[in-house]
Amino acid sequence: MLVDSLIRLGKVLMSYSHSPRTIIKELSGLGDPLAGGFLQRIYIVEVYRSLEPKIVCSPPVCWGDFEDAGGKKSKKSIFRPDFERAIGTPFFLPQGGNPRKPQGYYPVPVYIVYDGDFREFSGNADKVASFLKGRLARTEDPSLTEDELKICAESISSRVRETNISDKGKLQALIAICIVDEDSPYRLKPSGARIDERVEFKVTDSFAYPGMAVYADLTKILDRLWRAKLTEGAESGQIDNGICVTCGKIDKLVSLYNKSWPLFLPTWSCPLPQVTAKKELNLAEKTGGLCQDCYKALTYGASAFRSMEKDIPGWLTKELFAPVDSPGGRDNKKAGTASVKVTGCAYPAPVEITLSEEDMEFLGEEISLMVSREHAAGRRVRDIQSVVGFESLISEEGLQDAMRLYIVYYSGDRSKGDVHLRATMEDVLPSILIKLDDVAKSTAMSVAELSEELHGSKNEEHYGQIRSRYGSIPWLLANAYGPGYMWQTLEKVMTGKKLDHGSFIAGCGHRMSALSRTWPDSQWKIFGEVLFFHGFASFLSIYHSTLGIEGGMCELSDWKGLRKLVVETPAEDMVLDTVEKVGFAAGYVIQEFSRRYYAVKAKDFIKHRVMVFGSSLSPDVIWSRGLARLEEYAKNLDIYMEPELSKKNAVTMLAYNQLRDRIKAEKDLFIASFWSGYALSAKTSEKN
């Protein structure tokens, strides 16, 4: 269960020593790529009571810098937010629903403002008051009187009116109300006063009292943040005295609902249509509740999930959804833009949380490095993008046996609560992922060698594409098995299960047959399929041998062995006892004769003599119009066939007759092997 693993992740992270500053940043929207725009305009409202009643709103403050977008003619600039400046005024982004409505609960009165509201604030104090009132009702101890609310609204409205508001673009802002009193997290101190930076933070120089500054007590903010989160969970249901579904503790329970985890939303009509149909639903009773410690851990784990998730690159996403059996369809899909954005996250969690305090501390440090994506000195980490399809780091050392990885793929917009789960892989061993990364690298090297053989030289740009594609296991699986089976096959790979080669061969043979209809214009596309045919066969062989999967060795022959058998071995010593060998030999013989035919007729032999009347290239066509008539063509057209080539043709025809029934049953393997023999023999002939 994903929620259970996130709770275990959260408990480990919470056991590792973190400062209040770090926790606030992790749990809030600070650092979120979508949150930067709100720091372009911050209106800080200082509310004083103890000194003398005073409410002052600052002019718009910017926490960040604008940089040129680049280019001589470009006048655009890019805003780089400084989230560290906002540690004392944490805020949250909406998850689903109308983002302009109050959502969740707020630890301190700090609220984001979208374009639609911001433009209405100018000179409209009532609109500002309405905006604040709805949010203050969902804020921990806001304690603003009606008079204070009115003055705040008027001062904010006045400042917005003074702001230069552009008619273009979407404007965003942040309103931070700092109530300075004994119960509040905010204090007034001399600007530049010595503070404990572990728990205190300077928010701003005071606009009400020159020479003074507003400071935040981060421990108080963190305490309010946890209370706000627990209130959020209780809003969707609570049990006064129940058993926690995760740890079994008897305590006051709250529901699983958490804004930090949008993959569980009670507003869905699926997967809980009957349960969620009631408006007054107590989720804690229907789905089980969490104690406070487990709910906090879920919040922390879900926040770590958000930090670790990454989008799959667009080029790979297009491949994942391209039809496997249609060359034209694949080309069209690759040429267009990715219609779906897929996001992935590989997060670790301990197998159990009963480890020793020392081991928990070490594991917490390891996982913290993975979450933050930092490379600690002396620590070996591995980027497993080749396995999972997106950037993700895992540790190569430490307590690997005590940890499992959980990999989630989803599409949609989590900021709108529109999340579609694509696939999940649970309890994945880190050691397997490291081995799979080695498999991907070895496969790419093997294919690069074959590519150089097919193209006759090493092209750096082409080699880069080979390395990125054939070094990506999701790409290999999507092209071999199709989008409908990619996710379940990827799960098989991550759990070290045997893969079959039947459907992959069928796909290769089908595509080559389709492409052969436009031969010789489709020559390089067919050669590309030859590259994939042997490349994926190499992957299967390396995968099964590296992971030691019993009975999983690929039955396909290595291309070097096939070429040595057919090209270098004398005809009398050739043993063609498999469909693959017969097909490869047929391709070699046809290609050798094609070169001689072109020298005499200046025409392509396959197009001119074999694929006549718009026929498809089937095994029987290769036999009847190709192999069986080569001697006839040579005699009638005065084409010289070396005795050795004639002998190899005879051996191939004899083997074809002996294996005719098997060839009929495995026609896709024969076609794929035929074009392999044709392509690889062609390059050998050119070199010779």
N, C-alpha and C positions, 0 to 999 in steps of 0.2 A: 504494500500500500504506500503510495507516494507521500501521503500526509505523515505516516509513521516514520518514513525515512527522513523527511524534512525536520521532524521533531528531534530525531537522533542527531542530525547534523547541527541543529540549533543548540542542543545541549552541550555538544563538544565545543562549539565556538564560544558558548557562554562560560565554559569551564576555563577557557584560555583567557588570561588577563587582558582585558581591553579597557581603555580609558572611556569615560562618559562621552568625550568628544567623538571617538571612533564609533561608539554604539549609536549615537544620535545620527551621525552621517550615514551609517549602514541602514538604519530603520526608516529614515525619512526619505523625501524625494531629492535630497541633495546629491548631486552627481548624476542624476538621471538625464540622458541626452535631451529629453523633452522639457526639462525644467529650466534650462538656461535663460530662455527669453524673459522669465519673470524677474530676473535680476537686473534687467535694463532700467527699470523704474521702481524704486522702493520708496514708499512713503512711510516714514517712521513717526508714530504718534507717541509722544511722551505724556503719560498721565500721572500727575503728582497729587498726593493728598497730605502726607505727613508734614512737609515743609510749609507750603501754602498751596491751596488748590490751584492747579494750573494744568492746562492741556495745550500742547503745542505740536503741530504737524510739520515735519521737515519738508523742504522742497524735494523733488525727486532725486534720489541718490542712485548711482550706478555702481554695482559691484561686478566689475569686469572691464575688459578692454575691447575696443574695436580694431580689427586688423584688415588691411587691404586684401581683397579676394585674390589679387594677382592679375597680371595682364596689363598691358599699357593702356588699352582702351576701356578697361573695366573700371567702373566707378562704385562697384558694390563693395561692401565691407562685411566682415564676419565678426560676430560677437563671441568673445571668449569669456564665459562666466567664471567668476571666482567663487566657487561654492564654499571655500574655507571662510569667507567673510560672513556667511549666513549660518554658521554653526549655532549662534545664539538665538536665531529666529528660524527654527526648522519648519518646513511645510511639507505637504503631501499632495501628490497628483491624484486626480479622480480615477477610479477604476470602474468604468461602465456607467450607464445612465447619462443624465444631463450634466455635463461638467460645470455648468454655471449654477447648479443647485448645491446646497450644503451636503457634503457626503462624509460619512464616517464621523470620527470625533477628533478634536484638535487638542494637543497638549497645551499650547499657548495660543493667544489670539493673533496668529499670523496666517493670512489668507491670500491665496493667489487670485488674480483678477484677469478675466478674459476680455477680449476686444469688445464684445457686445456690451458688457457691463461698464467697462472703463470709459467708453465714449459717452455713456449716459450719466457719468458721475459729475461731469463739468457743470458746475452751477446748480446741481440738483441734489441738495442735501438729503431730501426724503429718500431718493434712490439709494444713496450711500447708507442711510440709516437702516433701510429695509435689508440691504445686503449684509450689513454687520449683524443685525438682530438675529437673522436665521442661523448665522455661524456661531455667534456668542452662546446661543442656546445649546450648542454641541461642543462647547469648549470647557476644559477643566477649570473650574473656579474663575470665571471671567470677572465677576463682581463689578460690573459697570452699572451705575445708576442710570435712570432715564435721562437725567440732565447731562451726565457725562457722555452718554451715547449721542445725544443731540449735538453737543459741542464737538465731539470727535467727527461726526458726519459733516458738520459745517466746515471744520478746518480742512478735512480731506477734500471735500468738494471744491473749496476755494483754491487749494494747491493744484488740483487737477485742472481747474479753469486757467491757471497761470501757466500750465504746461503747454509747450508747443506740440500740438497733436497733428500728426500727418494724416492726410486723407487716404494714403496708400498703405498697404500692408496690414497685418494683424498685430495689434498692440496688446502687450501683456504687462502686468504690473504686480507688485506685491505690497500688501498693507500689513505692517507690523505694529501692533499696539503694545507698548511696553508700560505696564502698570507698575510704578515704583512705590512699593510699600513693604512691610515686614513679611507678609504672606506670599508675596510675588517672587518669582525667580530673578527679578531685575532689581539692581541697586544703583545708586548714584554715588560715584567716587570721583576724586580729582583725576583729571585726565593724565595718564602716565603713571598712575599709582602702581606700586608693586602688587602683583596678584599671583595666585597659584594657577598657572596656565593649565594644569591638569584638570581643574574643576571650574575655572572662571574664564570668562571670555568677554572682551570688549566689543559691544555691539556698535556703538557710535558715540562720537562727541555730542554732548548735549546741545540742543538748539534752544533749550529753555534757560540753562544756566551755563554761560560761557566759562571755560576753564574746567568744567566738569565733564564726566562721561558716564554713559549707561553701560553697566556690566551685567552679564548673565551668570547665574549660578547653574552650571551644567548638571549638577547632581539633582537639583530640583526639577529642571526641565526633563531629565531622563525619567524621574519618578512620575511626572505628569504624563509623559509619553506612554509609559507602561499602563498607567491607569486608563488613558484614553483608548488604548488598544483592547484592554479587557472589557471596557464598556462597549466597544464595537462588537466584540464577540457575544456579549450578553444581550445585545439588542436583538439578535436573531434567535435567542433562546438561552435559558440557563436552568440549572437544577441546584437547589439549595444544598442538598446533601446526596451526592451520588458517587459512582465509581468511575474514575477516569478511564476512558477506553484505551489509553496508551500505556500508562504506568500502573493502573490499578489502585491508585491512591483514592481514599474516600475524602472528598472535599467538596467545596462549592465549585460547580462546573459551569463552563460557558460553551457555546456552540463552536463548531469548526470554522464558522464564517470569519474570514480575515481579508481585509482589503489588500494585504501584501501577497495574497495567493489567489489570483483571479481564475485559476483553473477549478475552483469550487465556488460557484455562485448560485444561491438559492433562487435567483430569478430565472434560471434556465427552465425551459419546459422539458428538457432532457438533460440528464438521464433519470430524473426523479419526477415524472409528470404527475403522478397521483399524490405523492407526498407533498410536493410544493404547491399544490393547487389551492390550499387554504391560505388565506391572507394572514391569519394570526397563527403562524406556524412556529412551534418551538423546535428548532433544529437540534438542540441539545438532547431532546427526548427522542426524536426520530432517527438521528444518525449517530448518537452518542456524544458525550461532552468531554471537555478537556479541563484538567485542573489548571490553576494559574501558572504553575511552572511549565507545564507542557504547552500551554497556549503561548507563553512568552517564547519558548523554544521554537514553536511553529512560526511565529512572527520573525524570529531571527533567521531561521532556516530559509523561509520564503524570501527574505531580503537578500540573503546570500545567493539564492537562485537567480534573483533579478540581476545581481552583480556579475554572475558567471555566464548568463545566456548570451548567445551570439547568433547573428543571422548567417544562414548558409549562403555562400556566394551566389550571385545571380547566374553565372555560367553553369554551376552545378545544379541549381534549382531547375533550370530549363531541361537539363538532361534527365532529372528525376521523373519528370512528367511527360517525356517524349515517348511516342509509341515505339515499341521494340521491333515490330514486324513490318514497318513501312519506312523505307529509306526516304521517300519524299516527305512523309509526315515528320520524320526526325529532322530533316533539313529545315523545314518550315518552323518547327518549334525552336530550333537552335538559333535561327536568324532573328526571331522576334525577341521581345523583352519578356522577362519572367513574369507570368501572370499571377503567380502566388509567391508571397514571401514566407519562407519557412525559417523558424527560429529554433535553435537547439540549445540544450543545456546538459552538461555532464557534471553532476555534483556528487561528492563523496559523502558517505555516512558510515559510522562504525557499525560493525555487525551487532555489537551490544554495548551498553553503556556501563558495564560493571567492571571496566578495566581499572587498574591501579591509578592512583592520583598522578603518578609520574608519567604513565603511559597516556593518560587522558591529556595531560599537559603537552606531551610531545605530539600526539595526534592532532590536538587543537592547533598547534603551531604549524604543522604540515598542511592542514586543511585551510588555515588562514592564508597561507602563501598561495594556495590554489585559488582561493576566492579573490584575493587581491591581484593575482597574476604577477606577483613579484618573484624575482630570482634571488633567493638568499645565497650569500656567499657560502661555497662549499656544499650546496644542496644540488643534487642532480634532478632535473625535471625534464619531462618529455611532452612535446606538443603532439597531441593525438588527432590533429585535424585530418590526417590521412585515413583515420578509422571512422570518426564520427561525422566528418563533413564540415565542421566549423572549428574555430580556434578554441582550444581547451588544453590546459596544462595539468599534468598529474605528476606526482612525485615518483621517482624511481627507487627510493630507499625508504627505510623506516618500517612502520608497522603495516605493510601492505596486506598481510593476512587478516588484520583486524578491521579492514575497511573494504567496502564495496562501492561501486559506482552505479548511479541511477541516471539514465539518459532519457531525456524527454524531447520530443519534437512536436511543435505546434505551429499553426498558421493563424492569421487573424491579428486583430489589434487589441492587445491586453489593456490599453488605456481606456478602451470603450467596453471592456468586459466581453469582447467578441473573440473568443478563443476556441479554436478547433484542434483538438488533440489528434495528432497524426500517428504517433507511435511512442511506446515506452519500453525501455529495456531495463530490467531490474536485476539487482544482485550480480553485477558484472565484476569479475575479478580484474583489478588493475594490471596484474601480471599478464593476463591475456591481451589486454589492449596494447601493452608494450610490445608483445610478440607480434601482434597484428600490424603495428607500425613498422616493424622490421620486415614483415611479409610484403607490405605495400612498397617499401623502398626497394626490396629485392626484385619485385615484379617490375617496377619502373626501369630498373637497370637492365633486366632481361629484355624488355620490350624495346628499349633504346637501341640495343644491339641489333635486334631484328629490323627495326626501323631504318637503321643505317644500311643494313643489307638490302632492303627493298628500294631505298632511295638512292643508293650508290654513294652517298656522302653524308656527313654529319652537319645538318643545318641547326644552328643554335636556337633559332626561334621555334622550329618544329620540335627540337629536343625539349624545349621548355614546356610546350604543350603536352608532349608525351609524359614528362615527369609529373605535371599537375594532374593529368587525367588518369593515367595508369598507376599513379601513386595515390589514387583516391579509391578506397574500397567501395564507398557508396556509388561512385561513378561506374566502377566495374560491375557491380551487382545490378544497377539500373539498366545498363546496356545488355547484360546477359539474360536477365530474367524479366525485365519489364517493370513499369511503375507499379503494377498491381501486386507484385510479389517482392518488391525491393525491401520494404520495411521488415517483413517477416524473415526474409533471407538475411538481412543485416543482423537481426536478433540471433539467428542461428550462428552466424559468424562470431558474434560477441560472446556467445556461450560455448564456442568450440564444438559445434555439431557438424556432421558430415554434409557436404553439398553435392547435389547431383549435377551431371553435365548434360543430361538429355535435352532439357529445355533450352539451354544455352546453344547447343549444337543446332537445334531446330531453328532457332532465331537467326543464327549466322547463315545457315543454308538457305533459309527463306529469303533473307535480304540479298544474298549473292545471286540467287535465281532471279529476283526482281530486277536487280541492277544489270544482269547480263542481257536483258532485252534491249538495252541501249548501248551495248558493246560496239565499238571500242571507246565511245565517248565516256563511258563510265569506268574506264580502266583504273584510274587512281582511287575511285570510291571503292571498287572491288578490292584493290590492294589494301585499302584501309580496313576493310572487313577481314582480309587475311591477317593483317596485323592484330586485330582484336581477337580473332579466332585463336591464334597461337599465344597471344598475350594473356587471355583469360585462362587458357589451358595451363600456362605457366603459373598463373596465380593459384589455380586449384592445386597444382602439384606442390608448390611452396607452402601453401596454407595447410594442407593436410599433413605434410611432413614436419613442418615447424611445430604444429600443435600436437603432433603424435596421435592423430585421429585414426583409430583402428578401422581398416577396411575402406579408408577414404582416399587412397591414392588414385590420382587421375589416370584413366586408362588410355588417354591420348598420348601419342608419341611426341617426342621433342622434334622440332623442325630441323635441327641439325642432323639428328639421326635419320630422319626421313630422306633428307637431301643426300646424305652420304650413301644410303642404301640405293637410291634410284639413280643418282648422277655418277657416283664414283665406283659402285660395285659392278663388275662384269655381268652381262645378262644371264649367263649360265649359273651365277651364284646368287641372283636375286630371289628372295623368298617373299612373295606378296600374299600373305596369309590373312590379312585383315582388310576390311572395307577402306580404312584410312590409307593403307599402303597402296592399294589398287588405285584409289582416286588420285593420290599424289603422283603415282607413276603415269597415269593417264594424262594428267596436267603437264608433266614434264615432256612426254612424247609429243603431245599436241603442240606445245610451245616450240619445241625443236623443229618440228615440221613447218610450223607457221612462219618461222624465220626464213626457211628455204622457199616457202610458197611466196612470201612477199618479195623476195629477191627476183623471182621470175615473173610474177603477175602484178606486183605493186598493189596488192589488195590484202585485206585482213582475212586470213583463212577461216576463222570462226564465223565472222559475219557473212562471208561470201559463200562458204560451202557447208557449214554446220548448221547455223541458225537461219535457214531459208524459210520463206513464206511466213515470217513473223512467229516462228515457233519458239518455245522456251527451251532453255538448255537443261535437259534432264539427263540422267545417267544413260538411258537408252539412246537418246539423240547423240550423246558423246560417243557411244559405242558404234551405232549404225552409220552415222554420217561422218564420224571422225576416225576412230581407231581402225575400224574394219575396212576403210576405203583409202587409207594412206598409201598403200602399195599401188593401188589403181591410179590414184592421182599422180604419184611420182612417175609412173610409167607413161601415162597419157600426156603429161605436161612437161616431161623431160626434166624432172626434179631429182637431183641426186640425193639418195638416202644412204648414209654410211651403213655398212653391215651391222655395226653395233646398235645403231638406232633401230634398224629393222628387227633385230633380235629382241630388243627391249619392248618394242611394240608387240611382238608375238607373245612374249612372256606376259605382258599386261593383258592382252586379249584372253589368253588361256586362264589367267587368274580371275578375270571378270566372269568368264563362263562358269568357273567353279564356284564363285561366290555370288552368282546372279540373284538368288533369292535373298541373301543377306543385304546385298546392295539395294534391292527394291525396298526392303524394310528400313534401311538406314540411308535413304537417298540424300538427306540433308548433310550427313557426315561425308558422303561421297562428293557432293557438290563443293562443300567447303574444302575438302582435301584436294579436289581437282584444281581449284583456283589457287590453292597454296602451292601445289606443284608447278603450276603455270607461272605464278609470280616469282617464286624463288629460283626456278630454273632459268627464267629469263635473265635475272641478274647474274647468275653464274655464267651464262653464255656470253653476256656482254663483257664480263671480266676476262673470260678466256679469249 
